[in-house]
Amino acid sequence: MLRLVFILTTLLLAFTTVAAETDLPFEVSPVATFNEPWAMTFLPDGRMLVTEKRGRLYIVDQEGEKSRPVEDVPNVDYRGQGGLGDVILHPDFENNSLIYLSYAESGIGKVRGAAVARGRLVLEKNNNRLEQVQVIWRQNPKVTDDGHYGHRMVFDSEGYLFVSSGDRQKFDPAQQMNGNLGKIVRLNDDGSVPTTNPFYTRGDVTAEIWSLGHRNPLGMAFDVQGRLWNTEMGPLHGDELNLVLEGRNYGYPIVSEGDHYSGEKIPNHDTRPEFEAPKVAWVPTIAPAELIFYSGEVFPQWQGSALIAGLASRAIIRVEIDGDQATEAERYDMGARIRELEQGPDGYLWVLEDRDGGRLLKLTPR
């Protein structure tokens, strides 16, 4: 009897998935499967680098063939929300072969924090590896708990590296200037601090800060105008899409469109106009992860739109941008938690589902 119930349940779930996918304006083609995938980026030859949270980095072609794990990836502190995170290429990768990895690392005692390392990717058959690995940035200070690392990375057109740094579930550090928790930081490609940063003259870790008052920024991207945006997990609801401006304060934990999980109320942004308000806030939550701006020709109706990976919402959310304003335009139910999405070199959309068994999906027009 139990076996029959299991079979019927499996068939029902399969039918529901198929039915949901037929309502989408694109075809969904599974390509490969991973255990807790977190991020991906495209190599110049069209293959992808894909991270798994437990600390593995793979090279995957567009047909789904995976390499053996890349060797000499930094050790990660895998627990809670921590582990291996983002992966991006240096802007001059074709000449220097440098890649950047973000991850959670342990400290002395029970403290931990995010770090960014860069290394030279060596591609050899059966011996893909990193060489000259160097840690170029760390969250400061390391703290207890294992959430809200943030640690998304993106380069701008001038070669500056932006790293999102979550508040590590500690609230007040997002407003404190003697650390980089709850901040977005701007670095040179080697981890040094640009002298043109807004708080550079204050020195020490404060010099890194580009913006502050962030909670758990899990997505960052530049639009076609070169403006930086981020997606951010709110507390209990109140997720945000922000236009990130130099030196500005985004208010957390003083203001939010959500409330604390305890039920304690947090004043809304409109009560404190000195803080930057989100361009879109979601109540109830969508649990946003990665963010991209679509610029390809495969989906012309999406050009210029922001696409957001939704975890709790199990969706891809499309947001239209009009000047410095933004509005949710469409929500595509994917039937699974979506961790990451990227536009491929040919304009197709590639998607990573979350958790064990998370699939790499290719989206093509119907």
C-alpha positions in Angstrom: 0.0 0.0 0.0 2.8 2.4 1.0 4.6 1.6 -2.3 1.4 2.4 -4.3 1.0 5.7 -2.5 4.7 6.5 -3.2 4.2 5.7 -6.9 1.0 7.7 -7.2 2.6 10.7 -5.4 5.7 10.5 -7.7 3.4 10.5 -10.8 1.4 13.4 -9.5 4.5 15.5 -8.9 5.8 14.7 -12.3 2.5 15.6 -13.9 2.4 18.9 -11.9 5.9 19.8 -13.1 5.1 19.1 -16.7 1.9 21.0 -16.5 3.6 24.0 -14.9 6.4 24.0 -17.5 3.9 24.0 -20.4 2.5 27.3 -19.1 5.9 28.9 -19.4 6.9 31.1 -22.3 10.1 29.0 -22.7 11.2 25.4 -23.0 13.0 24.0 -20.0 15.8 21.5 -20.8 17.6 19.8 -17.9 21.3 19.5 -18.7 23.1 18.3 -15.5 22.6 17.6 -11.8 24.6 18.9 -8.8 24.5 18.7 -5.0 23.8 22.1 -3.6 25.0 24.2 -6.6 25.5 27.8 -5.7 26.9 29.7 -8.7 28.1 29.5 -12.3 29.9 31.6 -14.9 30.9 31.1 -18.5 34.4 30.5 -19.8 35.4 32.1 -23.1 35.0 28.7 -24.9 31.3 28.4 -23.8 31.9 25.9 -21.0 30.8 26.8 -17.5 32.4 26.9 -14.0 29.8 25.6 -11.4 30.3 25.7 -7.7 28.8 23.3 -5.1 28.4 24.5 -1.6 30.3 21.6 -0.1 33.5 22.9 -1.8 33.6 21.5 -5.2 34.2 23.4 -8.5 33.3 21.8 -11.8 33.8 22.6 -15.5 30.7 21.7 -17.4 30.0 21.8 -21.1 26.7 22.8 -22.6 25.7 19.2 -23.1 26.1 18.5 -19.4 29.4 16.6 -19.3 31.1 17.4 -16.0 34.9 17.4 -15.3 36.4 15.9 -12.2 36.4 18.5 -9.5 39.0 21.2 -10.0 41.9 20.7 -7.6 43.3 23.0 -5.0 40.1 24.9 -4.4 40.3 26.6 -0.9 38.9 24.7 2.1 35.5 25.9 3.0 33.5 26.0 6.3 30.5 24.0 5.2 27.6 24.5 7.6 24.3 26.3 7.6 24.4 28.9 4.8 28.2 28.6 4.5 30.4 26.9 2.0 31.7 27.6 -1.4 29.8 30.5 -3.0 30.3 32.6 -6.0 32.7 32.2 -9.0 33.6 34.9 -11.5 36.3 35.5 -14.1 38.9 38.3 -14.1 38.0 40.9 -16.8 41.2 39.9 -18.6 40.8 36.2 -18.0 41.8 35.3 -21.6 45.3 36.7 -20.9 45.8 36.0 -17.2 43.5 32.9 -16.4 42.5 34.4 -13.1 39.2 33.4 -11.4 37.7 34.5 -8.1 35.9 32.3 -5.6 34.0 33.4 -2.5 33.4 31.1 0.4 32.9 30.7 4.2 36.1 30.1 6.2 36.5 29.2 9.8 38.5 31.3 12.3 39.9 30.7 15.8 37.3 29.2 18.0 33.7 29.1 16.8 33.8 32.2 14.6 33.7 32.2 10.8 33.3 34.6 7.9 33.3 35.0 4.2 36.5 35.3 2.2 37.4 35.9 -1.5 40.4 34.1 -3.1 41.7 34.4 -6.6 43.9 31.9 -8.4 45.1 30.9 -11.9 42.9 28.3 -13.5 44.9 25.7 -15.3 42.9 23.6 -17.8 44.5 20.2 -18.5 42.8 16.9 -19.2 42.2 15.1 -15.9 44.2 17.7 -14.1 42.2 20.9 -13.9 43.5 22.9 -11.0 44.1 26.3 -9.4 47.5 27.7 -8.9 48.9 30.7 -7.0 45.7 30.9 -4.9 45.7 34.0 -2.7 43.0 35.3 -0.3 42.4 38.9 -1.2 39.5 39.9 1.1 37.8 38.8 4.3 34.7 39.7 6.3 35.8 41.7 9.3 35.1 40.8 12.0 34.5 37.0 12.0 31.5 36.1 14.2 29.5 33.1 15.4 26.5 31.8 13.5 26.5 30.4 10.0 24.2 32.7 7.9 24.0 35.8 5.9 27.4 35.6 4.2 26.2 37.4 1.1 29.6 37.1 -0.8 28.3 37.8 -4.4 30.9 39.3 -6.6 30.9 41.4 -9.8 33.4 43.5 -11.8 32.4 46.9 -13.2 33.5 48.2 -16.6 36.6 49.9 -15.0 37.9 46.7 -13.5 36.8 47.3 -9.9 35.6 44.3 -7.9 32.4 44.7 -5.8 31.7 42.1 -3.1 28.5 41.9 -1.1 28.9 41.2 2.6 25.9 40.1 4.7 25.2 41.2 8.3 25.9 37.7 9.5 22.6 37.7 11.4 24.1 40.3 13.8 21.9 43.3 12.8 23.7 46.3 14.2 27.0 45.8 12.3 25.2 46.8 9.1 25.3 50.4 10.5 28.7 50.3 12.1 31.6 51.7 10.2 34.4 49.8 12.0 33.7 46.6 10.1 32.5 45.4 6.7 29.5 43.3 7.7 26.2 44.4 6.1 28.1 46.3 3.4 28.9 46.3 -0.2 32.7 46.8 -0.7 34.7 48.0 -3.7 38.2 46.7 -4.3 40.9 46.7 -6.9 41.3 43.4 -8.7 44.1 42.4 -6.2 42.1 43.2 -3.1 43.7 46.5 -2.4 41.4 49.5 -1.8 40.8 52.2 -4.4 41.8 55.6 -3.2 38.5 57.0 -4.7 36.3 55.0 -2.4 33.8 57.2 -0.5 35.3 56.4 2.9 38.9 55.9 1.9 40.3 58.6 4.1 39.0 56.9 7.2 41.5 54.1 6.6 41.5 50.4 7.8 38.4 48.3 6.9 36.2 51.4 6.6 38.1 52.4 3.4 36.6 49.3 1.6 33.0 50.3 2.1 30.9 51.4 -1.0 27.5 51.3 0.7 26.1 50.2 4.0 22.8 49.2 5.8 22.4 45.9 3.9 21.1 42.6 5.4 21.9 39.6 3.2 22.7 40.7 -0.4 22.6 37.6 -2.5 22.6 39.1 -6.0 24.5 41.9 -7.7 24.6 43.1 -11.3 25.3 46.1 -13.5 22.6 47.3 -15.9 23.3 48.5 -19.4 23.9 52.0 -18.1 26.6 50.8 -15.8 24.6 51.2 -12.6 25.0 48.7 -9.8 21.8 46.9 -8.4 21.5 44.3 -5.7 18.9 41.8 -4.5 18.6 41.5 -0.7 16.8 39.1 1.6 14.6 41.0 4.0 13.9 39.8 7.6 10.3 38.4 7.8 9.3 39.5 4.3 10.5 42.9 2.9 12.9 41.5 0.3 14.5 44.3 -1.8 15.8 45.3 -5.2 18.1 48.3 -4.7 19.9 50.7 -6.9 23.3 50.8 -5.1 24.7 54.3 -5.0 28.2 55.3 -3.7 28.3 56.1 0.0 24.6 55.6 0.6 23.0 53.9 3.6 20.1 51.4 2.9 18.8 51.5 6.4 18.9 47.9 7.8 18.2 47.1 10.7 16.7 50.6 11.5 14.1 50.4 8.7 12.7 47.6 6.5 9.5 46.7 4.7 9.6 43.5 6.7 9.6 42.7 10.4 11.8 40.6 12.7 11.2 36.9 12.9 10.2 37.4 16.6 7.3 39.4 15.4 8.9 42.7 16.6 8.0 45.5 14.2 10.6 47.4 12.1 9.7 50.9 10.9 9.2 51.1 7.1 11.5 53.1 4.9 9.1 56.0 4.5 9.5 56.8 8.2 13.2 57.6 7.7 13.8 59.4 4.4 17.5 59.8 5.0 18.0 56.1 4.1 17.8 54.9 0.5 14.5 53.0 -0.1 14.3 49.9 -2.2 13.1 50.3 -5.8 11.0 47.2 -5.3 10.1 45.5 -2.0 8.3 42.2 -1.7 5.7 41.4 1.0 5.3 38.4 1.1 8.8 37.2 0.5 10.3 36.0 -2.8 13.6 35.1 -1.1 15.8 36.6 -3.9 19.1 35.1 -4.8 21.2 36.0 -8.0 20.3 38.9 -10.2 21.2 39.6 -13.9 20.2 42.1 -16.5 19.2 40.4 -19.8 20.8 41.9 -23.0 20.5 39.0 -25.5 18.5 38.6 -28.7 17.0 35.2 -28.0 14.4 36.7 -25.7 13.9 40.2 -27.2 11.0 40.9 -24.9 13.3 40.7 -21.9 16.0 43.1 -23.1 16.9 45.6 -20.3 14.9 43.7 -17.7 16.3 42.4 -14.4 15.9 38.7 -13.9 15.9 37.5 -10.3 16.4 33.9 -9.0 13.7 33.2 -6.4 14.3 30.6 -3.6 11.1 30.5 -1.5 9.1 31.8 -4.4 10.4 28.9 -6.6 10.4 31.3 -9.5 12.2 33.6 -11.9 11.0 37.1 -11.4 11.3 39.6 -14.2 11.5 43.3 -13.3 11.2 46.2 -15.7 13.4 49.2 -15.3 12.2 52.7 -16.2 14.9 55.3 -15.3 15.6 54.8 -11.6 12.3 53.1 -11.0 11.5 49.4 -11.1 8.3 47.2 -11.3 7.8 43.5 -11.2 6.4 42.6 -14.6 6.2 38.8 -14.7 6.8 35.8 -12.4 7.6 32.4 -13.9 6.8 29.4 -11.7 9.8 27.0 -12.0 8.5 24.4 -9.4 11.8 24.4 -7.5 14.0 26.8 -5.5 16.1 28.8 -8.0 19.6 29.8 -6.8 21.4 31.2 -9.8 20.8 32.3 -13.4 23.2 33.5 -16.1 22.8 34.7 -19.7 24.9 32.4 -21.9 27.2 33.8 -24.7 24.5 32.9 -27.3 21.7 34.7 -25.4 20.0 31.6 -23.9 19.2 31.6 -20.2 20.9 29.1 -17.9 19.5 28.4 -14.4 20.7 26.5 -11.4 18.2 24.9 -9.0 19.0 24.9 -5.3 19.9 22.1 -2.8 20.9 18.4 -3.5 19.8 17.3 -6.9 19.7 20.8 -8.1 19.5 20.8 -11.9 21.3 22.9 -14.5 18.6 24.1 -16.9 18.7 25.7 -20.3 15.8 27.9 -21.2 15.0 28.4 -24.9 12.0 30.2 -26.6 8.9 28.1 -27.3 
